[in-house]
């Protein structure tokens, strides 16, 4: 997806919106998160594997205006969702 044309996502105005990406430490969701970030969205990166989310956050935050938050979350736990939202 890293070769996806920006125009395919830019048809949606997500600049200045917040996007929650669960599973952000995985291969597919990390690429999805990167594309949203490139289109101007602020991201909440969530995954049960905090080290994966931290690595993605470091990769994306090399830009001048980081718009990132990181959360370790087990999406099967309601109390963790409540903490995230």
C-alpha positions in Angstrom: 0.0 0.0 0.0 3.0 2.3 0.4 2.9 2.7 -3.4 -0.8 3.7 -3.3 -1.4 7.0 -5.0 -2.2 9.8 -2.7 -5.2 10.7 -4.8 -7.0 7.5 -3.8 -7.2 8.7 -0.2 -7.2 12.4 -0.9 -10.8 12.2 -2.2 -11.7 12.0 1.5 -11.0 15.1 3.5 -9.4 13.7 6.6 -7.0 16.6 7.3 -7.4 17.7 10.9 -9.5 14.6 11.7 -8.5 12.0 14.3 -8.2 8.4 13.1 -8.0 5.5 15.5 -6.0 2.6 14.0 -6.3 -0.6 15.9 -3.7 -3.3 15.2 -1.4 -0.5 14.2 1.7 -2.6 14.9 0.8 -5.0 12.1 2.0 -4.8 8.5 -1.3 -3.9 6.9 -2.6 -1.5 9.6 0.7 0.3 9.9 0.6 1.0 6.1 -3.0 2.2 6.5 -1.9 4.5 9.3 0.9 5.9 7.3 -1.4 6.8 4.4 -3.9 8.5 6.8 -1.0 10.4 8.3 0.3 11.5 4.9 -3.2 12.9 4.2 -3.1 15.1 7.3 -5.0 13.0 9.9 -4.0 12.9 13.5 -3.5 9.3 14.6 -4.2 7.2 17.6 -2.0 4.2 17.2 -3.3 1.2 19.2 -2.0 -2.3 19.5 -1.5 -4.9 22.1 2.2 -4.9 21.2 3.4 -1.5 22.5 6.9 -1.9 21.0 5.4 -2.1 17.5 3.3 1.0 18.0 6.3 2.9 19.4 8.4 1.9 16.4 5.7 3.1 14.0 5.3 6.4 15.9 9.0 7.1 15.7 8.9 6.4 12.0 6.0 8.7 11.4 7.1 11.5 13.8 10.1 12.4 11.7 7.9 15.0 10.1 7.8 18.6 11.5 4.3 18.3 13.0 3.8 15.0 14.8 0.1 14.3 15.3 0.4 11.0 17.1 -0.8 9.2 20.3 0.1 5.7 21.2 -1.9 3.2 23.2 -1.3 -0.3 24.3 -4.7 -2.0 24.1 -6.3 -5.4 24.0 -9.3 -4.8 21.9 -11.2 -7.7 23.5 -11.3 -5.8 26.8 -14.1 -3.2 27.2 -12.3 -1.3 30.0 -9.3 -0.7 27.7 -11.6 0.7 25.0 -13.1 3.0 27.6 -9.6 4.2 28.5 -8.7 4.8 24.9 -11.8 6.7 24.0 
